[in-house]
Amino acid sequence: MNDTEQNRPEEQAQLSFGQLLKSTFSAFLGVQSNANRERDFTQGKMSHFIWMGLLFGLVFVLTIIGVVQLVLHFSGT
């Protein structure tokens, strides 16, 4: 090893899909731990969190629409 290889920071491991999913869900609920938040900022990519947040938002809205439609159907309206 030469000096440049010794001074180079360790390769950052990227978050797995499960970790990304768990972190996004925890953020939606507001219960993210400090250790996981720090891991997300050091290992995660902002674009992945943006896309996952948009996906979670879409699923949330579609779920609310589905529940409302179900309630309206059973109420006879």
Residue pairs with C-beta under 8 A, 6 or more apart in sequence:
12 42
12 43
13 43
14 43
14 44
14 45
15 23
15 39
15 40
15 43
15 44
15 48
19 39
20 44
20 48
20 49
20 52
21 52
22 36
23 32
23 36
23 37
23 40
23 44
23 49
24 49
24 52
24 53
24 56
25 56
26 32
26 33
26 36
27 53
28 53
28 56
28 60
32 40
40 49
